[in-house]
Amino acid sequence: MRLRLIGIALVATLGFAQRPGVDPAVIWGKVRHALIADGDSYFAQIKGGLAPGAGSRFSGIVVSQPSPNELIVNVDDPEGDAALMFLPALNAAIAAGTPVHFQGVVQSYTKKPYRLTLALDGGDIDGLPAGAAR
């Protein structure tokens, strides 16, 4: 139920509906802008919410894998503007340059450099090698 309520807050704050045809890249940009502009007050509204929303996924390219539990992904920044956290850990090393599509639960963010941290499980990401995600 918490995810549904947070999703409604995200819709109300950004002025878009989570419906087919809403480009997740646009959602990513709006969330990024809102977090940089409004910081903690906006983050309090989306923390714990599913992003980008039911039935939709962000697209990105793996930049690095600092640990078996984390991937840094380029959604809109070649240095990596998404940190994807996995519990349980991934079963394999993921090569830089691997294209992925994902959704996750908003956990934290940093403004400089901008990075949004999302918690994922194996079913929240596509594009990993077979057997990499549990």
Secondary structure, DSSP 8 states (H G I E B T S, - for coil): -HHHHHHHHHHHHHT----TT--HHHHHHHHHHHHHHHHHHHHHHHTT-EES-TT--EEEEEEEEEETTEEEEESS-TT-SEEEEESS--SS---TT-EEEE-EEEEEEETTTTEEEEEE-GGGEESS-TTS--
